[in-house]
Amino acid sequence: MAGKFEVYKDKAGGFRFRLKAGNGEPIATSESYKTKASALNGIESVRSLRRGRRPH
C-alpha cells in the first residue's frame, strides 16, 4: 500500500500535513501553514519532488 497524505489543524490553529506509510505510521510532518490551501500546495510540492520535478 502506498503512503498517504493527511491534512490536519494543529493546536495553534494552523494547518499541517503528514505523510503516513502504508502501515499507518507517520513518516513526515510539515511546518504549520496559515491556510489549508497552503498546506495542500505543500503536499503538491512534495509529490512533484517525488516524481523528480522541481516545484513551481
N, C-alpha and C positions, 0 to 999 in steps of 0.2 A: 504494500500500500504506500502511495506517495505521501510526502509531507503535506500539511495543510496550514494555511494562514488563518488566524482569527484576530479580529479587532475587538478591543475592549476599552472601557473607560477606567482610567486609573483613579487613585484616591484624591488626587489634586484636581480632577475634572478634565484632564487632558485625555487624548486618545493614543493608544499604543497598539502595536500588533505583535503577535508572537507566532513563530513558526514551530509547529509540532511535528514530530516524526510520526511515522506510520503506526507506532505503538502508543501514541498519545503523549509521549514525553516532550516537554518543551526543549527546543534546541537553540532558539534565538529569540531575543526580545528587543523591540525597538526603543528609541528615545520617545519622549512624550511630544505629541503634536497637538496644536490648538484646535484643529478640526478633524472630523472623521475623514473628510475628503483628502486632507494632507496625509493621514495615515494610509489611506488606500493608494495614494501616489507613491508612498514609501514602499509598499508591497510591490507595486509595478516596477519600481527601480530594482528591487531585489530579483524579481523574475527576469528582468532584462539582463542583469548581470549573470544570472544562471544560464541564460541562453547564449552568453558570450557577446552581448551587445552592451554598449555604453548607454546609461540612462540619459534622457533629454534634459 
